[in-house]
């Protein structure tokens, strides 16, 4: 029996450890990149769910 997902909610907490200043810049870039990838994934999941709902 299929299950219908009407809404998907994803909550993410990112906790950074203390880093040296030179590494902190890389950490900030990594966080931005991670956030970008996460947003792209969420958009794709939302699009898939919208497509399934239309069927």
N, CA, C and O atoms as a Tripos MOL2 file, in Angstrom:
@<TRIPOS>MOLECULE
protein
  220   219    55     0     0
PROTEIN
NO_CHARGES

@<TRIPOS>ATOM
      1 N           0.8500   -1.1780    0.0000 N.3       1 UNK1
      2 CA          0.0000    0.0000    0.0000 C.3       1 UNK1
      3 C           0.8960    1.2410    0.0000 C.2       1 UNK1
      4 O           1.7370    1.3820    0.8880 O.2       1 UNK1
      5 N           0.7370    2.1380   -0.9680 N.am      2 UNK2
      6 CA          1.5920    3.3260   -1.0510 C.3       2 UNK2
      7 C           1.2770    4.3350    0.0560 C.2       2 UNK2
      8 O           0.1550    4.4150    0.5570 O.2       2 UNK2
      9 N           2.2830    5.0800    0.4060 N.am      3 UNK3
     10 CA          2.1590    6.1290    1.4130 C.3       3 UNK3
     11 C           2.3110    7.4660    0.7120 C.2       3 UNK3
     12 O           3.2360    7.6510   -0.0800 O.2       3 UNK3
     13 N           1.4220    8.3920    0.9940 N.am      4 UNK4
     14 CA          1.4870    9.7160    0.3870 C.3       4 UNK4
     15 C           2.1530   10.6810    1.3610 C.2       4 UNK4
     16 O           1.7410   10.7960    2.5150 O.2       4 UNK4
     17 N           3.1870   11.3730    0.8860 N.am      5 UNK5
     18 CA          3.8720   12.3850    1.6870 C.3       5 UNK5
     19 C           3.3490   13.7320    1.2260 C.2       5 UNK5
     20 O           3.5510   14.1180    0.0750 O.2       5 UNK5
     21 N           2.6840   14.4430    2.1090 N.am      6 UNK6
     22 CA          2.1050   15.7370    1.7380 C.3       6 UNK6
     23 C           3.0540   16.8840    1.9980 C.2       6 UNK6
     24 O           3.0240   17.8920    1.2920 O.2       6 UNK6
     25 N           3.8880   16.7410    2.9950 N.am      7 UNK7
     26 CA          4.8360   17.8100    3.2990 C.3       7 UNK7
     27 C           6.0940   17.1900    3.8870 C.2       7 UNK7
     28 O           6.0230   16.2790    4.7130 O.2       7 UNK7
     29 N           7.2410   17.6900    3.4550 N.am      8 UNK8
     30 CA          8.5180   17.2130    3.9460 C.3       8 UNK8
     31 C           9.2610   18.3990    4.5410 C.2       8 UNK8
     32 O           9.4730   19.4140    3.8780 O.2       8 UNK8
     33 N           9.6460   18.2550    5.7830 N.am      9 UNK9
     34 CA         10.3430   19.3400    6.4680 C.3       9 UNK9
     35 C          11.7000   18.8090    6.9310 C.2       9 UNK9
     36 O          11.7870   17.7550    7.5610 O.2       9 UNK9
     37 N          12.7530   19.5570    6.6090 N.am     10 UNK10
     38 CA         14.1030   19.1520    6.9730 C.3      10 UNK10
     39 C          14.7190   20.2560    7.8180 C.2      10 UNK10
     40 O          14.7350   21.4190    7.4150 O.2      10 UNK10
     41 N          15.2210   19.8920    8.9820 N.am     11 UNK11
     42 CA         15.8650   20.8530    9.8690 C.3      11 UNK11
     43 C          17.3120   20.4160   10.0540 C.2      11 UNK11
     44 O          17.5910   19.2460   10.3180 O.2      11 UNK11
     45 N          18.2290   21.3700    9.9110 N.am     12 UNK12
     46 CA         19.6420   21.0540    9.9910 C.3      12 UNK12
     47 C          20.3030   22.0000   10.9810 C.2      12 UNK12
     48 O          20.0870   23.2110   10.9350 O.2      12 UNK12
     49 N          21.0990   21.4490   11.8650 N.am     13 UNK13
     50 CA         21.9180   22.2430   12.7800 C.3      13 UNK13
     51 C          23.3690   21.9520   12.4700 C.2      13 UNK13
     52 O          23.8010   20.8000   12.4810 O.2      13 UNK13
     53 N          24.1190   23.0060   12.1950 N.am     14 UNK14
     54 CA         25.5400   22.8560   11.9020 C.3      14 UNK14
     55 C          26.3170   23.4870   13.0360 C.2      14 UNK14
     56 O          26.1390   24.6660   13.3450 O.2      14 UNK14
     57 N          27.1700   22.7080   13.6490 N.am     15 UNK15
     58 CA         27.9530   23.2050   14.7710 C.3      15 UNK15
     59 C          29.4280   23.1160   14.3840 C.2      15 UNK15
     60 O          29.9350   22.0510   14.0300 O.2      15 UNK15
     61 N          30.0930   24.2510   14.4610 N.am     16 UNK16
     62 CA         31.5110   24.2930   14.1310 C.3      16 UNK16
     63 C          32.3410   24.2280   15.4030 C.2      16 UNK16
     64 O          31.9770   24.7890   16.4370 O.2      16 UNK16
     65 N          33.4400   23.5460   15.3050 N.am     17 UNK17
     66 CA         34.3930   23.5290   16.4080 C.3      17 UNK17
     67 C          35.3280   24.7160   16.2520 C.2      17 UNK17
     68 O          35.4300   25.2890   15.1680 O.2      17 UNK17
     69 N          36.0050   25.0850   17.3180 N.am     18 UNK18
     70 CA         36.9620   26.1930   17.2400 C.3      18 UNK18
     71 C          38.0510   25.8450   16.2470 C.2      18 UNK18
     72 O          38.6070   24.7460   16.2600 O.2      18 UNK18
     73 N          38.3450   26.8130   15.3790 N.am     19 UNK19
     74 CA         39.3520   26.5900   14.3480 C.3      19 UNK19
     75 C          40.3140   27.7620   14.3410 C.2      19 UNK19
     76 O          40.0030   28.8500   14.8250 O.2      19 UNK19
     77 N          41.4850   27.5160   13.7850 N.am     20 UNK20
     78 CA         42.4520   28.5970   13.6190 C.3      20 UNK20
     79 C          41.9510   29.5620   12.5600 C.2      20 UNK20
     80 O          41.1760   29.1550   11.6940 O.2      20 UNK20
     81 N          42.3660   30.8400   12.5920 N.am     21 UNK21
     82 CA         41.8570   31.8220   11.6270 C.3      21 UNK21
     83 C          42.0440   31.4250   10.1610 C.2      21 UNK21
     84 O          41.1390   31.6470    9.3570 O.2      21 UNK21
     85 N          43.1760   30.8510    9.7930 N.am     22 UNK22
     86 CA         43.4020   30.4660    8.3960 C.3      22 UNK22
     87 C          42.4220   29.3820    7.9710 C.2      22 UNK22
     88 O          41.9410   29.3860    6.8380 O.2      22 UNK22
     89 N          42.1310   28.4770    8.8530 N.am     23 UNK23
     90 CA         41.1970   27.3920    8.5460 C.3      23 UNK23
     91 C          39.7590   27.9010    8.6330 C.2      23 UNK23
     92 O          38.8770   27.3800    7.9490 O.2      23 UNK23
     93 N          39.5180   28.9010    9.4570 N.am     24 UNK24
     94 CA         38.1610   29.4300    9.6190 C.3      24 UNK24
     95 C          37.6300   29.9620    8.2960 C.2      24 UNK24
     96 O          36.4460   29.8020    8.0010 O.2      24 UNK24
     97 N          38.4900   30.5980    7.4870 N.am     25 UNK25
     98 CA         38.0450   31.0870    6.1810 C.3      25 UNK25
     99 C          37.5960   29.9270    5.2960 C.2      25 UNK25
    100 O          36.5880   30.0240    4.5960 O.2      25 UNK25
    101 N          38.3410   28.8460    5.3320 N.am     26 UNK26
    102 CA         37.9630   27.6730    4.5450 C.3      26 UNK26
    103 C          36.6600   27.0940    5.0860 C.2      26 UNK26
    104 O          35.8180   26.6320    4.3160 O.2      26 UNK26
    105 N          36.4900   27.1180    6.4160 N.am     27 UNK27
    106 CA         35.2660   26.6100    7.0270 C.3      27 UNK27
    107 C          34.0590   27.4100    6.5840 C.2      27 UNK27
    108 O          32.9960   26.8460    6.3280 O.2      27 UNK27
    109 N          34.2160   28.7280    6.4930 N.am     28 UNK28
    110 CA         33.1190   29.5740    6.0430 C.3      28 UNK28
    111 C          32.7530   29.2460    4.5970 C.2      28 UNK28
    112 O          31.5740   29.1850    4.2480 O.2      28 UNK28
    113 N          33.7650   29.0370    3.7610 N.am     29 UNK29
    114 CA         33.5030   28.6580    2.3670 C.3      29 UNK29
    115 C          32.8300   27.3000    2.2990 C.2      29 UNK29
    116 O          31.9170   27.0960    1.5000 O.2      29 UNK29
    117 N          33.2760   26.3670    3.1370 N.am     30 UNK30
    118 CA         32.6600   25.0380    3.1600 C.3      30 UNK30
    119 C          31.2070   25.1290    3.6070 C.2      30 UNK30
    120 O          30.3420   24.4430    3.0610 O.2      30 UNK30
    121 N          30.9360   25.9800    4.6060 N.am     31 UNK31
    122 CA         29.5530   26.1300    5.0720 C.3      31 UNK31
    123 C          28.6660   26.6920    3.9760 C.2      31 UNK31
    124 O          27.5360   26.2380    3.7960 O.2      31 UNK31
    125 N          29.1730   27.6840    3.2370 N.am     32 UNK32
    126 CA         28.3920   28.2430    2.1320 C.3      32 UNK32
    127 C          28.1460   27.1910    1.0640 C.2      32 UNK32
    128 O          27.0450   27.0890    0.5220 O.2      32 UNK32
    129 N          29.1700   26.4140    0.7650 N.am     33 UNK33
    130 CA         29.0310   25.3630   -0.2420 C.3      33 UNK33
    131 C          28.0550   24.2940    0.2380 C.2      33 UNK33
    132 O          27.2170   23.8270   -0.5330 O.2      33 UNK33
    133 N          28.1600   23.9050    1.5100 N.am     34 UNK34
    134 CA         27.2400   22.9120    2.0650 C.3      34 UNK34
    135 C          25.8060   23.4180    2.0320 C.2      34 UNK34
    136 O          24.8890   22.6650    1.7050 O.2      34 UNK34
    137 N          25.6050   24.6910    2.3680 N.am     35 UNK35
    138 CA         24.2670   25.2660    2.3470 C.3      35 UNK35
    139 C          23.7220   25.2840    0.9250 C.2      35 UNK35
    140 O          22.5380   25.0260    0.7060 O.2      35 UNK35
    141 N          24.5800   25.5880   -0.0340 N.am     36 UNK36
    142 CA         24.1580   25.6180   -1.4370 C.3      36 UNK36
    143 C          23.7320   24.2250   -1.8980 C.2      36 UNK36
    144 O          22.6950   24.0700   -2.5430 O.2      36 UNK36
    145 N          24.5280   23.2200   -1.5670 N.am     37 UNK37
    146 CA         24.2070   21.8380   -1.9520 C.3      37 UNK37
    147 C          22.9180   21.3920   -1.2730 C.2      37 UNK37
    148 O          22.0750   20.7490   -1.8990 O.2      37 UNK37
    149 N          22.7640   21.7280    0.0010 N.am     38 UNK38
    150 CA         21.5590   21.3530    0.7340 C.3      38 UNK38
    151 C          20.3250   21.9870    0.1050 C.2      38 UNK38
    152 O          19.3050   21.3200   -0.0740 O.2      38 UNK38
    153 N          20.4120   23.2660   -0.2310 N.am     39 UNK39
    154 CA         19.2720   23.9440   -0.8590 C.3      39 UNK39
    155 C          18.9290   23.3280   -2.2020 C.2      39 UNK39
    156 O          17.7520   23.1720   -2.5270 O.2      39 UNK39
    157 N          19.9370   22.9770   -2.9880 N.am     40 UNK40
    158 CA         19.6880   22.3330   -4.2790 C.3      40 UNK40
    159 C          18.9980   20.9860   -4.0880 C.2      40 UNK40
    160 O          18.0760   20.6440   -4.8280 O.2      40 UNK40
    161 N          19.4440   20.2290   -3.0990 N.am     41 UNK41
    162 CA         18.8270   18.9190   -2.8250 C.3      41 UNK41
    163 C          17.3710   19.0820   -2.3940 C.2      41 UNK41
    164 O          16.4950   18.3430   -2.8430 O.2      41 UNK41
    165 N          17.1230   20.0540   -1.5210 N.am     42 UNK42
    166 CA         15.7540   20.2850   -1.0630 C.3      42 UNK42
    167 C          14.8500   20.7050   -2.2120 C.2      42 UNK42
    168 O          13.6970   20.2780   -2.2830 O.2      42 UNK42
    169 N          15.3630   21.5360   -3.1110 N.am     43 UNK43
    170 CA         14.5860   21.9380   -4.2790 C.3      43 UNK43
    171 C          14.2540   20.7390   -5.1590 C.2      43 UNK43
    172 O          13.1350   20.6170   -5.6570 O.2      43 UNK43
    173 N          15.2270   19.8600   -5.3490 N.am     44 UNK44
    174 CA         14.9910   18.6820   -6.1870 C.3      44 UNK44
    175 C          13.9700   17.7510   -5.5410 C.2      44 UNK44
    176 O          13.1130   17.2030   -6.2340 O.2      44 UNK44
    177 N          14.0490   17.5650   -4.2300 N.am     45 UNK45
    178 CA         13.0750   16.7210   -3.5260 C.3      45 UNK45
    179 C          11.6840   17.3340   -3.6390 C.2      45 UNK45
    180 O          10.7090   16.6330   -3.9090 O.2      45 UNK45
    181 N          11.5970   18.6520   -3.4320 N.am     46 UNK46
    182 CA         10.3060   19.3220   -3.5350 C.3      46 UNK46
    183 C           9.7360   19.1800   -4.9420 C.2      46 UNK46
    184 O           8.5380   18.9480   -5.1060 O.2      46 UNK46
    185 N          10.5830   19.3180   -5.9500 N.am     47 UNK47
    186 CA         10.1350   19.1680   -7.3390 C.3      47 UNK47
    187 C           9.6470   17.7480   -7.6020 C.2      47 UNK47
    188 O           8.6210   17.5590   -8.2560 O.2      47 UNK47
    189 N          10.3610   16.7600   -7.1060 N.am     48 UNK48
    190 CA          9.9250   15.3680   -7.2820 C.3      48 UNK48
    191 C           8.5720   15.1390   -6.6310 C.2      48 UNK48
    192 O           7.7090   14.4740   -7.2040 O.2      48 UNK48
    193 N           8.3830   15.6870   -5.4370 N.am     49 UNK49
    194 CA          7.1040   15.5240   -4.7540 C.3      49 UNK49
    195 C           5.9790   16.2310   -5.5090 C.2      49 UNK49
    196 O           4.8670   15.7100   -5.5950 O.2      49 UNK49
    197 N           6.2630   17.4150   -6.0550 N.am     50 UNK50
    198 CA          5.2440   18.1220   -6.8440 C.3      50 UNK50
    199 C           4.8870   17.3030   -8.0890 C.2      50 UNK50
    200 O           3.7150   17.1960   -8.4520 O.2      50 UNK50
    201 N           5.9030   16.7290   -8.7380 N.am     51 UNK51
    202 CA          5.6560   15.9200   -9.9320 C.3      51 UNK51
    203 C           4.8120   14.7060   -9.6040 C.2      51 UNK51
    204 O           3.9020   14.3610  -10.3580 O.2      51 UNK51
    205 N           5.1020   14.0510   -8.4830 N.am     52 UNK52
    206 CA          4.3270   12.8690   -8.0940 C.3      52 UNK52
    207 C           2.8880   13.2510   -7.7630 C.2      52 UNK52
    208 O           1.9520   12.5060   -8.0550 O.2      52 UNK52
    209 N           2.7240   14.4270   -7.1460 N.am     53 UNK53
    210 CA          1.3870   14.8710   -6.7710 C.3      53 UNK53
    211 C           0.5440   15.1440   -8.0180 C.2      53 UNK53
    212 O          -0.6670   14.9230   -8.0070 O.2      53 UNK53
    213 N           1.1770   15.6230   -9.0930 N.am     54 UNK54
    214 CA          0.4620   15.9210  -10.3320 C.3      54 UNK54
    215 C          -0.0240   14.6650  -11.0210 C.2      54 UNK54
    216 O          -0.9910   14.7220  -11.7800 O.2      54 UNK54
    217 N           0.6040   13.5520  -10.7880 N.am     55 UNK55
    218 CA          0.2290   12.3020  -11.4650 C.3      55 UNK55
    219 C          -1.0620   11.7720  -10.9880 C.2      55 UNK55
    220 O          -1.5130   10.7280  -11.4600 O.2      55 UNK55
@<TRIPOS>BOND
     1     1     2 1
     2     2     3 1
     3     3     4 2
     4     3     5 am
     5     5     6 1
     6     6     7 1
     7     7     8 2
     8     7     9 am
     9     9    10 1
    10    10    11 1
    11    11    12 2
    12    11    13 am
    13    13    14 1
    14    14    15 1
    15    15    16 2
    16    15    17 am
    17    17    18 1
    18    18    19 1
    19    19    20 2
    20    19    21 am
    21    21    22 1
    22    22    23 1
    23    23    24 2
    24    23    25 am
    25    25    26 1
    26    26    27 1
    27    27    28 2
    28    27    29 am
    29    29    30 1
    30    30    31 1
    31    31    32 2
    32    31    33 am
    33    33    34 1
    34    34    35 1
    35    35    36 2
    36    35    37 am
    37    37    38 1
    38    38    39 1
    39    39    40 2
    40    39    41 am
    41    41    42 1
    42    42    43 1
    43    43    44 2
    44    43    45 am
    45    45    46 1
    46    46    47 1
    47    47    48 2
    48    47    49 am
    49    49    50 1
    50    50    51 1
    51    51    52 2
    52    51    53 am
    53    53    54 1
    54    54    55 1
    55    55    56 2
    56    55    57 am
    57    57    58 1
    58    58    59 1
    59    59    60 2
    60    59    61 am
    61    61    62 1
    62    62    63 1
    63    63    64 2
    64    63    65 am
    65    65    66 1
    66    66    67 1
    67    67    68 2
    68    67    69 am
    69    69    70 1
    70    70    71 1
    71    71    72 2
    72    71    73 am
    73    73    74 1
    74    74    75 1
    75    75    76 2
    76    75    77 am
    77    77    78 1
    78    78    79 1
    79    79    80 2
    80    79    81 am
    81    81    82 1
    82    82    83 1
    83    83    84 2
    84    83    85 am
    85    85    86 1
    86    86    87 1
    87    87    88 2
    88    87    89 am
    89    89    90 1
    90    90    91 1
    91    91    92 2
    92    91    93 am
    93    93    94 1
    94    94    95 1
    95    95    96 2
    96    95    97 am
    97    97    98 1
    98    98    99 1
    99    99   100 2
   100    99   101 am
   101   101   102 1
   102   102   103 1
   103   103   104 2
   104   103   105 am
   105   105   106 1
   106   106   107 1
   107   107   108 2
   108   107   109 am
   109   109   110 1
   110   110   111 1
   111   111   112 2
   112   111   113 am
   113   113   114 1
   114   114   115 1
   115   115   116 2
   116   115   117 am
   117   117   118 1
   118   118   119 1
   119   119   120 2
   120   119   121 am
   121   121   122 1
   122   122   123 1
   123   123   124 2
   124   123   125 am
   125   125   126 1
   126   126   127 1
   127   127   128 2
   128   127   129 am
   129   129   130 1
   130   130   131 1
   131   131   132 2
   132   131   133 am
   133   133   134 1
   134   134   135 1
   135   135   136 2
   136   135   137 am
   137   137   138 1
   138   138   139 1
   139   139   140 2
   140   139   141 am
   141   141   142 1
   142   142   143 1
   143   143   144 2
   144   143   145 am
   145   145   146 1
   146   146   147 1
   147   147   148 2
   148   147   149 am
   149   149   150 1
   150   150   151 1
   151   151   152 2
   152   151   153 am
   153   153   154 1
   154   154   155 1
   155   155   156 2
   156   155   157 am
   157   157   158 1
   158   158   159 1
   159   159   160 2
   160   159   161 am
   161   161   162 1
   162   162   163 1
   163   163   164 2
   164   163   165 am
   165   165   166 1
   166   166   167 1
   167   167   168 2
   168   167   169 am
   169   169   170 1
   170   170   171 1
   171   171   172 2
   172   171   173 am
   173   173   174 1
   174   174   175 1
   175   175   176 2
   176   175   177 am
   177   177   178 1
   178   178   179 1
   179   179   180 2
   180   179   181 am
   181   181   182 1
   182   182   183 1
   183   183   184 2
   184   183   185 am
   185   185   186 1
   186   186   187 1
   187   187   188 2
   188   187   189 am
   189   189   190 1
   190   190   191 1
   191   191   192 2
   192   191   193 am
   193   193   194 1
   194   194   195 1
   195   195   196 2
   196   195   197 am
   197   197   198 1
   198   198   199 1
   199   199   200 2
   200   199   201 am
   201   201   202 1
   202   202   203 1
   203   203   204 2
   204   203   205 am
   205   205   206 1
   206   206   207 1
   207   207   208 2
   208   207   209 am
   209   209   210 1
   210   210   211 1
   211   211   212 2
   212   211   213 am
   213   213   214 1
   214   214   215 1
   215   215   216 2
   216   215   217 am
   217   217   218 1
   218   218   219 1
   219   219   220 2
@<TRIPOS>SUBSTRUCTURE
     1 UNK1         2 RESIDUE 1 A UNK
     2 UNK2         6 RESIDUE 1 A UNK
     3 UNK3        10 RESIDUE 1 A UNK
     4 UNK4        14 RESIDUE 1 A UNK
     5 UNK5        18 RESIDUE 1 A UNK
     6 UNK6        22 RESIDUE 1 A UNK
     7 UNK7        26 RESIDUE 1 A UNK
     8 UNK8        30 RESIDUE 1 A UNK
     9 UNK9        34 RESIDUE 1 A UNK
    10 UNK10       38 RESIDUE 1 A UNK
    11 UNK11       42 RESIDUE 1 A UNK
    12 UNK12       46 RESIDUE 1 A UNK
    13 UNK13       50 RESIDUE 1 A UNK
    14 UNK14       54 RESIDUE 1 A UNK
    15 UNK15       58 RESIDUE 1 A UNK
    16 UNK16       62 RESIDUE 1 A UNK
    17 UNK17       66 RESIDUE 1 A UNK
    18 UNK18       70 RESIDUE 1 A UNK
    19 UNK19       74 RESIDUE 1 A UNK
    20 UNK20       78 RESIDUE 1 A UNK
    21 UNK21       82 RESIDUE 1 A UNK
    22 UNK22       86 RESIDUE 1 A UNK
    23 UNK23       90 RESIDUE 1 A UNK
    24 UNK24       94 RESIDUE 1 A UNK
    25 UNK25       98 RESIDUE 1 A UNK
    26 UNK26      102 RESIDUE 1 A UNK
    27 UNK27      106 RESIDUE 1 A UNK
    28 UNK28      110 RESIDUE 1 A UNK
    29 UNK29      114 RESIDUE 1 A UNK
    30 UNK30      118 RESIDUE 1 A UNK
    31 UNK31      122 RESIDUE 1 A UNK
    32 UNK32      126 RESIDUE 1 A UNK
    33 UNK33      130 RESIDUE 1 A UNK
    34 UNK34      134 RESIDUE 1 A UNK
    35 UNK35      138 RESIDUE 1 A UNK
    36 UNK36      142 RESIDUE 1 A UNK
    37 UNK37      146 RESIDUE 1 A UNK
    38 UNK38      150 RESIDUE 1 A UNK
    39 UNK39      154 RESIDUE 1 A UNK
    40 UNK40      158 RESIDUE 1 A UNK
    41 UNK41      162 RESIDUE 1 A UNK
    42 UNK42      166 RESIDUE 1 A UNK
    43 UNK43      170 RESIDUE 1 A UNK
    44 UNK44      174 RESIDUE 1 A UNK
    45 UNK45      178 RESIDUE 1 A UNK
    46 UNK46      182 RESIDUE 1 A UNK
    47 UNK47      186 RESIDUE 1 A UNK
    48 UNK48      190 RESIDUE 1 A UNK
    49 UNK49      194 RESIDUE 1 A UNK
    50 UNK50      198 RESIDUE 1 A UNK
    51 UNK51      202 RESIDUE 1 A UNK
    52 UNK52      206 RESIDUE 1 A UNK
    53 UNK53      210 RESIDUE 1 A UNK
    54 UNK54      214 RESIDUE 1 A UNK
    55 UNK55      218 RESIDUE 1 A UNK
